[in-house]
Amino acid sequence: MGKDILIKEIANNVGTLKFNRLEQRNALSIDLLMDLHLTLKKWAEEDTVRVVVITGNSDKAFSSGYDISAIPTNMTPEAAEILKTSNPLELALNSVKEFPFPVIAMINGYCFGAGLNLAMCCDIRIGADHIKAGMPPAKLGLVYHPEGLSQFIEVIGMARTREIIFTGHTYTGEGIKNMGLVDHLVPADKLSETVYTMAGEIANNAPLSLKGTKTILNMIGKYFLIGPEYINNAQALIAEAFNSNDLKEGQTAFLEKRNPVFTGK
């Protein structure tokens, strides 16, 4: 039997989820995303986990982003049925954001693309001081989806979202904190202690207060969602980029570790 790609632990009403695809720098495969979604769904129904901590199972990577190339290999019948009508990344991000109790991202390494988007869906982000983070879609020729952009805007604001997305810059050290990508930046050897001290403090608070407040905050957060009248336009822009020669060039350049030569076509 293969190793668990998502390690699950519960102690003192704190649930921990560890991405465990170390060779792929914890890239978010369909299997991993569905496991994350179904675990959070189960925990929400059981109503005993008062805080969730999401992290990577090494100090090298939180998550390097969405793994487009990974083929599902160990899908449960339940997950396979859900996938017929749902996007696995969207399901997982929404499960994190809509989990009834607070979720903390313990960012312990590389945090890029959809991995950084997932961190934005958490309620609190605490990172080790050696981490790197960024959003590379513009370097690959992609137009990022509107819900993902809204999730960034909700956390770091419009101006910083524009800079992060337009530049595709990789942020390190205090730059990560200054851009609002983490709430706290701590030495790597203090990361776990810092996170679980806060998680314990939260878990000891009144459950109805935590759930009620998070629900209301998520209601307020929907202000940042794009209106339905613009969704079709947004999808058309995404499709245009997805079918472009620039996307092929961006992906090829990334694999060949060279600067892309974009033509706007």
N, C-alpha and C positions, 0 to 999 in steps of 0.2 A: 504493500500500500504506500502511496506517495506521501510526501510530507504535507502538513497543513499549510496552505498559502495564507491563511488568516488564523492567527493564534488568538484564542478567546480565554479570558480569565475573569473571574468575579471574586472580589473580596471586600467585605465591609460596605456593601451597596455600591461599590465602584467597579464598573466593568471596563476591562482593557481589551482593545483590539490591536493586534500587531500585524502589519503587513509583513509577509515572509516569503518574498521572491527575491532573495538577496542577489542572485546572479543577474537579475534584470533591474537592479536598483529599485525594487518594489514598484515597477511599472504596473498600472492598474489594468489587469486582464479582465475579460468578461467573467471568467470563473471567480476571480477575486471580488469584483464589483457585486456580483449576485450573492456571494457569500456574505459580504458586508451588509447588503440590503436585507437579506433574510434574517441575519442575526439581530440587527437592530429592530426589525419588525417583531421578532420573537421576544426580545427583551422589553420592548414597549408594551406588549400584551401581558407579560408576566408582572410588570410594574414593581420590580424589586431593585433594579439598577437605577440609582439616583444620579449618578454621574458616569459618563463614558469618557475614557481616554483613548485617543487614536494615535498610534505611533508606528514607527518602523522597527523591525527586529534587528537593528544594528545601528551603529553611529555613523554609517555611511550614507544612508538614504531614508528619508521619510517616504517620498514617492517621486520618481522621475517623470511621471505623467501617464497619459493613456497609452496602453499597449495595443496598437491597432493590429499588430501582426499575430498576437496570441490567439490560437484556435481553442475553443472550449473543449476540455478533455474529461472533466469529471463533474458534469452537470447533473444535478438532481432532477427528477421528473417535475417537481414544483418549479424549479428555476427555468427549466426548458420551456414549460408552458407559459410562464410570465414573459419570457423573451420573445414569444411570437408576436406580441403587441407592444412591447415596451423597450426603450433604450436603456441599456444597463448602466451607463454612466449617469444619466438623468435620474434613474431610480436610486442609485447609491447616494448621489449628492442630496437629493430630496429627503432620503431616509436620515441622513446626518442632520440636515437643517431642521426637519420636522420631528426629530426624536423628542419625546415629551419632557425630558430632563436635560440639563446642560451637558454639552460635549466640549471637551478640551482637546486641541491638537497639540501633542507633544512632538515638536519638530526637531528631529535629532540628526538630520543629514539633508542631502539634496531634496529640494522641494520645487518642482517645476510643473508647468502646464496644468493638466487636470488635477495633479497632486496638490498644487497650490490652490486651485479652485476648491478642492475638497476642504482644505484648511480654512478657506474663507467661509465655508458653510458651518464651521464649528463656532461655538459661542465665544471661546477664548483660545488664543494661540500663544504658546510659550515655546521659545526656540533656544537651542544651544548656540553659543557664540561663534561656532565654526561653520555654521550652515550656509548654503547658497540657495537663492530662490529667484525665480523669474518666470515670465510668460513668453514663450517663443513663437506663437502663431504667425506674427508678421514676418519672422525669419524663415518660416516654412511655406508661406503663401496662403495661409488659412484666414478666413473671417471667423472670429470667435462668436459663439452662439449668444443670443441676447440675454438668456437667463443667467448664463455664466457671468457676463458683463455686469448684470444687475447685482449679482452676489458680491462682486468686487466693489461696486459703487456703494453698496450698503455698508461695507466695512471700512473702506479707505477713502471714499469720496470720489467725485467725478474727475477732479484734476489729476490725482495720483493714478487713477485707473487709466486715464488717457496716456500718461507718461509710461506706465508699466507696459501697456499693450502696444503703443506705437513704437517704443524703442526696442522691445524685446530684451532689455538689458538684464544681466545677471547681477543681483544684489548680494552683498556680503556684509558682515559685521554690522556696524551702526547704520549702514544704508538700509538694511532690512527693517530695523526699528524705525528709522526716520520716515520710511515710506508707509509705515503702519501695517506691514505684513505680519508682524508679531506684536503682541501686547507687552511681552517681557522677553528679554534676551539675557541668558544666564550662562555661566561657565558650564561646560559639558558635564563635569562631574557633580554639578548641583542640579541638573535638569530634572532627573527623576524625583528627587526630594522636593523640589519646588512645586512640581506638578501635583504630586500625590498629597502634599500638605494642603494645597488649595482644593483638590478634589475631596479630601476628607472633610474640610471645612464646609464645603457646599453640601456634601452628602448628609451632614448632621443637621442641616436646616429643614424647615417644614416642607414636606413633599408637595402639598397643595399650593404653597406659595411659589415653589420652584416651577411647577407645571403651569400654574396660572400665569405667572409673569412671562415665562418663555412663550406661551401661546399668544399673549398680547403683543410681545415684542415682534413675533413673526407676523402678526397682523399688520403692525406698523411697517415692517420691512417690505410688505407687498406694495408699498408706495413706489418702490424702486423698479418694479416689474414693468416691462414694455406693454403698452396697451394692445389689445387684440387687433385693433385696426391697422397696426403696423407689422404684425407678425409675418404676413405674406411677403411684404417687402424685404424684411430681414432674411427670411428663408431664401428668397431669390438671390440676394447678395452672397449668402453663404454658398449656395449652389454654383453661382458663377465662378467663385474662387476655387471651389472644390474641383471643378471641371477644367481649370486653367492649366496652361503649360507652366506657369509660374509655380504651381503646387508641385508638379513633377520635378522641376528644377530645385525647389527648396528641399524636397525629400532627398534627392540625389546628392545635393551639396552637403546635407547633414551627414549622410552615410559616408561620403568621401572626405569629410572633415575639411571642407573648403568654403569660401564665401560664395553665396549664390549670385547668379547674374540674372536679375529679373527684367522682364520686358513689358510687364503690364498686360499680358495676353494669356 
